[in-house]
Amino acid sequence: MFHIVDVDNTLVFTNQLNTAGYVYALAQVGLEPRTVIPDRITRDVVRSWYPQLTDQELGFITSHKQSLVRTHLEQNHA
């Protein structure tokens, strides 16, 4: 079995879910997103907000974001 997952808004508009995932993941490490949130938070955006993060910490945040997106994708509204 395989799943087709669209993460760049081609098949399913996922910006809000992606943002919620990053907000959740940042909270897991005691961080908050900056006041101004772009249309889509990316790994590079998180890196610019928190340049002190190690690659391992950024990987942890990204992994947690992806986990939340995966488990809530069916709740996303196109």
GROMACS elastic network, one bead per residue, 0.5 to 0.9 nm:
[ bonds ]
;  ai    aj funct       b0    kb
    5    11     6  0.85380   500
    5    12     6  0.86299   500
    5    70     6  0.87293   500
    5    73     6  0.88741   500
    6     9     6  0.64240   500
    6    10     6  0.64987   500
    6    11     6  0.59270   500
    6    12     6  0.62661   500
    6    13     6  0.84202   500
    6    14     6  0.81068   500
    7    10     6  0.76508   500
    7    11     6  0.84093   500
    7    12     6  0.76427   500
    7    13     6  0.80515   500
    7    14     6  0.65048   500
    7    15     6  0.84847   500
    7    18     6  0.83710   500
    8    11     6  0.80572   500
    8    12     6  0.79943   500
    8    13     6  0.75951   500
    8    14     6  0.73097   500
    8    15     6  0.82788   500
    9    12     6  0.51262   500
    9    14     6  0.58483   500
    9    15     6  0.74108   500
   10    13     6  0.70326   500
   11    78     6  0.81199   500
   12    76     6  0.80759   500
   12    77     6  0.77666   500
   12    78     6  0.52108   500
   13    16     6  0.79786   500
   13    17     6  0.85968   500
   13    76     6  0.79599   500
   13    77     6  0.74228   500
   13    78     6  0.52631   500
   14    17     6  0.52223   500
   14    18     6  0.58764   500
   14    19     6  0.84853   500
   14    40     6  0.89108   500
   14    69     6  0.86770   500
   14    73     6  0.82571   500
   14    76     6  0.70649   500
   14    77     6  0.82722   500
   14    78     6  0.77378   500
   15    18     6  0.50341   500
   15    19     6  0.60748   500
   15    20     6  0.85546   500
   15    39     6  0.68689   500
   15    40     6  0.55383   500
   15    41     6  0.80770   500
   16    19     6  0.50897   500
   16    20     6  0.61259   500
   16    21     6  0.85276   500
   16    39     6  0.84898   500
   16    40     6  0.78542   500
   16    76     6  0.84524   500
   17    20     6  0.50149   500
   17    21     6  0.60776   500
   17    22     6  0.86970   500
   17    68     6  0.84341   500
   17    69     6  0.62457   500
   17    72     6  0.77885   500
   17    73     6  0.76257   500
   17    76     6  0.68333   500
   18    21     6  0.50035   500
   18    22     6  0.63389   500
   18    23     6  0.86819   500
   18    40     6  0.71120   500
   18    41     6  0.70923   500
   18    42     6  0.85461   500
   18    65     6  0.72747   500
   18    66     6  0.81060   500
   18    68     6  0.85804   500
   18    69     6  0.63946   500
   19    22     6  0.51651   500
   19    23     6  0.61362   500
   19    24     6  0.85252   500
   19    37     6  0.84940   500
   19    39     6  0.84387   500
   19    40     6  0.64428   500
   19    41     6  0.58467   500
   19    42     6  0.86709   500
   19    65     6  0.85954   500
   20    23     6  0.50812   500
   20    24     6  0.60834   500
   20    25     6  0.85293   500
   20    65     6  0.80622   500
   20    68     6  0.82531   500
   20    69     6  0.82218   500
   21    24     6  0.51224   500
   21    25     6  0.60789   500
   21    26     6  0.85514   500
   21    62     6  0.87119   500
   21    64     6  0.73792   500
   21    66     6  0.69105   500
   21    67     6  0.79460   500
   21    68     6  0.54709   500
   21    69     6  0.59213   500
   22    26     6  0.59107   500
   22    27     6  0.83884   500
   22    33     6  0.80929   500
   22    41     6  0.70727   500
   22    42     6  0.82756   500
   22    46     6  0.85861   500
   22    61     6  0.72960   500
   22    62     6  0.73810   500
   22    64     6  0.78662   500
   22    65     6  0.50841   500
   22    66     6  0.84629   500
   22    68     6  0.87141   500
   23    26     6  0.52428   500
   23    27     6  0.62073   500
   23    28     6  0.87766   500
   23    31     6  0.84984   500
   23    32     6  0.66833   500
   23    33     6  0.63428   500
   23    65     6  0.80522   500
   24    27     6  0.51943   500
   24    28     6  0.64546   500
   24    32     6  0.88746   500
   24    61     6  0.88519   500
   24    64     6  0.77939   500
   24    65     6  0.69171   500
   24    68     6  0.79020   500
   25    28     6  0.50799   500
   25    29     6  0.70359   500
   25    30     6  0.89761   500
   25    31     6  0.85512   500
   25    60     6  0.81371   500
   25    61     6  0.51059   500
   25    62     6  0.72314   500
   25    63     6  0.81461   500
   25    64     6  0.52390   500
   25    65     6  0.52926   500
   25    66     6  0.89440   500
   25    68     6  0.83387   500
   26    29     6  0.54764   500
   26    30     6  0.63445   500
   26    32     6  0.58019   500
   26    33     6  0.71515   500
   26    46     6  0.88711   500
   26    61     6  0.62424   500
   26    64     6  0.87038   500
   26    65     6  0.84688   500
   27    31     6  0.51802   500
   27    32     6  0.60704   500
   27    33     6  0.87525   500
   28    31     6  0.74806   500
   28    61     6  0.78480   500
   28    64     6  0.83004   500
   29    32     6  0.89492   500
   29    57     6  0.85406   500
   29    60     6  0.89201   500
   29    61     6  0.77149   500
   31    50     6  0.89935   500
   32    35     6  0.87564   500
   33    36     6  0.80548   500
   33    37     6  0.71526   500
   33    46     6  0.79139   500
   33    49     6  0.77406   500
   34    37     6  0.63815   500
   34    49     6  0.69759   500
   37    40     6  0.76033   500
   37    41     6  0.70996   500
   38    41     6  0.61416   500
   38    45     6  0.84222   500
   40    45     6  0.87207   500
   41    44     6  0.80385   500
   41    45     6  0.58386   500
   41    46     6  0.71046   500
   42    45     6  0.50613   500
   42    46     6  0.63666   500
   42    47     6  0.85614   500
   42    62     6  0.87920   500
   43    46     6  0.51594   500
   43    47     6  0.61230   500
   43    48     6  0.86746   500
   43    58     6  0.74076   500
   43    59     6  0.87800   500
   43    61     6  0.87415   500
   43    62     6  0.69546   500
   44    48     6  0.61640   500
   44    49     6  0.86493   500
   45    48     6  0.50742   500
   45    49     6  0.62619   500
   45    50     6  0.86326   500
   46    49     6  0.50575   500
   46    50     6  0.60648   500
   46    51     6  0.80281   500
   46    53     6  0.89279   500
   46    58     6  0.79457   500
   47    50     6  0.51325   500
   47    51     6  0.51026   500
   47    52     6  0.79864   500
   47    53     6  0.69879   500
   47    58     6  0.75152   500
   48    51     6  0.55310   500
   49    52     6  0.89642   500
   50    53     6  0.58663   500
   51    54     6  0.81604   500
   53    56     6  0.79357   500
   53    57     6  0.58350   500
   53    58     6  0.61898   500
   54    57     6  0.51269   500
   54    58     6  0.61896   500
   54    59     6  0.84506   500
   55    58     6  0.50735   500
   55    59     6  0.59773   500
   55    60     6  0.85639   500
   56    60     6  0.61969   500
   56    61     6  0.87311   500
   57    61     6  0.62949   500
   57    62     6  0.86214   500
   58    61     6  0.50905   500
   58    62     6  0.61133   500
   58    63     6  0.84697   500
   59    62     6  0.50662   500
   59    63     6  0.59539   500
   59    64     6  0.85478   500
   60    63     6  0.51123   500
   60    64     6  0.62270   500
   60    65     6  0.86059   500
   61    64     6  0.52255   500
   61    65     6  0.61673   500
   61    66     6  0.86598   500
   62    66     6  0.61257   500
   62    67     6  0.85456   500
   63    66     6  0.51409   500
   63    67     6  0.61760   500
   63    68     6  0.87909   500
   64    67     6  0.50086   500
   64    68     6  0.63441   500
   64    69     6  0.86693   500
   65    68     6  0.53131   500
   65    69     6  0.62592   500
   65    70     6  0.86438   500
   66    69     6  0.50434   500
   66    70     6  0.60158   500
   66    71     6  0.85908   500
   67    70     6  0.51527   500
   67    71     6  0.62413   500
   67    72     6  0.86333   500
   68    71     6  0.52485   500
   68    72     6  0.61115   500
   68    73     6  0.83329   500
   69    72     6  0.52578   500
   69    73     6  0.56340   500
   70    73     6  0.54557   500
   70    74     6  0.83922   500
   71    74     6  0.76212   500
   71    75     6  0.87802   500
   72    75     6  0.53862   500
   72    76     6  0.68259   500
   73    76     6  0.52250   500
   73    77     6  0.86966   500
   74    77     6  0.80803   500
